[in-house]
Amino acid sequence: MTLDRQLLASAHRFKDRPAINVAGIRASYEELFGAALLVRDRLHAADIEPGQLVAVYGERTFATYSAILGILIAGCGYVPLNVTFPAVRNEQILRSSGAMVLLVDRTIAAEAIRQLGSASSGVPILDIDPSPVNRAARPDLAEVSPGNLADAAAYLLFTSGTTGVPKGVPITAGNLLSYLEAVHPLIPLERVIGCSRWRTSRSICQSTT
């Protein structure tokens, strides 16, 4: 089973259970993945194709996690830009990644543009809802087809850049799925999505339990 199919299977299985509790927002799997599917739809509307890379500027918020899941369900890979990074590092990452579009929490969109400077001028920017949408506005999970994320890059892991310009190392969906399968026996089911630094693979680890 591919990573995106595993994510959707978990959403179906645990749809009424709490999935995330972060920055004052608590949401079920259905609410989280409903928001993720809206992100996927935004990417499709922007003509982003499976296998392409999408940058995400954010921190540990509902918008960031739903954006990452939406990117993966769309069959794309994500490029993490963290608000705590120095501006020059985020600029270097965005320029070198080849990301086709930039997703950002609507509440910090202006800050993202200021921090990224000219690096963001040639990249379309899509703002993401900072909280869950109501049930009527959410796509139906039962009608969703995954983007068939197989051996494409799930995300780019960038080096620290302490000895030069940060370099991106692609982590494939297969790599990530193998990691998740290895750690599943160690992770209780009743866990929320969260990690100390959202840019790592642990940011989606608990979505597949």
C-alpha positions in Angstrom: 0.0 0.0 0.0 1.4 3.4 -1.0 1.8 6.2 1.6 -1.1 8.3 0.4 -3.4 5.2 0.4 -2.2 4.4 4.0 -3.0 8.0 5.1 -6.5 7.8 3.7 -7.1 4.3 5.1 -6.2 5.7 8.6 -8.6 8.6 8.1 -11.4 6.2 7.3 -10.6 3.9 10.2 -10.3 6.6 12.9 -12.4 9.4 11.4 -14.2 10.2 14.7 -11.2 10.0 16.9 -9.0 13.0 17.9 -6.2 13.4 15.4 -4.5 16.6 16.4 -4.3 19.0 19.3 -2.0 21.8 18.5 -1.8 25.6 19.0 -5.2 25.6 20.7 -7.0 23.6 18.0 -8.3 20.1 18.5 -9.6 18.2 15.5 -10.8 14.7 14.6 -9.2 12.7 11.7 -12.3 13.5 9.6 -11.8 17.3 10.3 -8.0 17.1 9.7 -8.2 15.1 6.5 -11.2 17.2 5.3 -8.9 20.2 5.5 -6.1 18.3 3.8 -8.4 17.4 0.9 -9.3 21.0 0.4 -5.5 21.7 0.1 -5.3 18.9 -2.4 -8.1 20.5 -4.4 -6.3 23.9 -4.3 -3.2 22.2 -5.7 -5.2 20.5 -8.5 -6.8 23.9 -9.4 -3.4 25.4 -9.6 -2.4 22.7 -12.1 0.1 21.1 -9.7 0.8 17.5 -10.9 1.7 14.4 -8.9 5.4 14.1 -8.4 6.0 17.9 -8.2 7.3 19.6 -5.1 5.3 22.1 -3.0 6.9 24.4 -0.4 5.2 24.9 3.0 6.0 27.9 5.2 4.8 27.4 8.8 5.2 26.1 12.3 3.3 23.7 14.5 -0.2 24.7 13.5 -3.3 23.0 12.1 -2.7 24.8 8.8 0.8 23.3 8.4 -0.2 19.8 9.2 -3.2 19.8 7.0 -1.1 21.3 4.2 1.5 18.5 4.4 -1.2 15.8 4.4 -2.9 17.5 1.4 0.3 17.6 -0.5 1.0 13.9 0.1 -2.6 12.9 -0.8 -2.2 14.9 -4.1 0.8 12.6 -4.9 3.3 15.4 -4.4 6.3 16.0 -2.1 6.7 18.9 0.4 9.6 21.3 1.0 9.5 22.5 4.7 10.3 26.1 5.4 10.2 26.9 9.1 9.4 30.3 10.6 12.2 29.8 13.1 14.8 29.4 10.3 17.0 32.5 9.4 15.5 34.3 6.4 18.5 33.5 4.2 18.2 29.8 4.9 14.5 29.7 3.9 15.4 31.7 0.7 18.1 29.3 -0.2 15.9 26.3 0.3 13.0 27.7 -1.7 15.3 28.8 -4.6 17.1 25.4 -4.8 14.1 23.1 -4.2 12.3 23.8 -7.5 9.0 24.0 -5.6 6.1 24.8 -8.0 4.0 26.6 -5.4 4.2 27.9 -1.8 1.6 27.0 0.8 1.3 29.3 3.9 -1.0 29.7 6.9 -3.3 32.6 6.0 -2.5 34.3 9.3 1.2 34.6 8.5 1.1 35.0 4.7 2.4 38.6 4.8 5.2 37.6 7.1 6.2 34.8 4.7 6.4 37.1 1.8 8.6 39.5 3.7 10.9 36.8 5.0 11.3 35.0 1.7 11.9 38.2 -0.2 12.7 37.9 -3.9 12.8 34.1 -3.6 9.0 34.0 -3.5 8.5 36.4 -6.4 8.4 33.6 -9.0 6.4 31.1 -7.0 2.6 31.2 -6.7 1.4 31.5 -3.1 -1.7 29.7 -1.8 -2.9 30.6 1.7 -4.4 27.9 3.8 -7.2 28.0 6.3 -5.8 28.2 9.9 -8.6 26.1 11.4 -11.0 23.2 10.5 -13.8 24.0 8.1 -17.4 23.1 8.8 -18.7 19.7 7.7 -20.7 21.0 4.7 -17.5 22.4 3.1 -15.4 19.3 3.6 -15.0 16.7 0.7 -16.4 13.3 1.4 -13.5 10.9 2.4 -15.4 8.0 0.9 -15.2 9.5 -2.5 -11.5 10.3 -2.5 -9.0 8.7 -4.9 -5.3 8.9 -3.8 -2.6 10.5 -5.9 -0.7 7.2 -6.2 2.4 8.4 -4.3 4.8 5.6 -4.8 8.5 6.2 -5.4 8.3 9.9 -5.8 9.8 12.2 -3.2 7.6 12.7 -0.2 9.7 15.6 1.0 13.1 17.2 0.7 15.3 17.0 3.8 17.9 19.8 3.8 21.3 19.7 5.3 22.1 22.3 8.0 24.2 24.4 5.6 26.8 25.1 8.3 29.6 24.3 5.9 28.0 25.8 2.8 24.6 26.2 1.0 21.9 23.8 2.3 21.5 20.8 0.0 18.2 18.9 -0.4 18.1 15.2 0.0 14.9 13.6 -1.4 13.1 11.2 0.9 10.9 9.0 -1.2 7.4 7.9 -0.2 8.7 4.3 0.0 11.5 5.4 2.4 9.0 7.2 4.6 6.5 4.3 4.5 9.2 1.8 5.5 10.2 4.1 8.4 6.6 4.4 9.6 6.0 0.6 9.4 9.1 0.1 11.5 8.0 2.5 14.3 4.3 1.7 14.3 4.7 -1.1 17.0 6.3 1.5 19.3 3.6 4.2 18.9 0.3 3.9 20.8 -2.8 4.4 18.7 -4.2 7.1 20.9 -1.6 9.8 20.0 -2.0 13.1 18.3 0.0 14.4 15.5 2.9 16.5 16.7 6.6 16.8 17.1 9.2 19.2 18.3 10.2 20.2 14.8 7.4 19.8 12.3 9.7 19.5 9.3 10.7 15.9 10.0 8.9 12.8 9.0 7.4 12.5 12.5 5.0 15.2 11.5 2.9 12.6 9.7 4.0 9.5 11.5 1.0 9.3 13.8 -1.5 9.9 10.9 -0.8 6.4 9.7 -1.2 4.4 12.9 
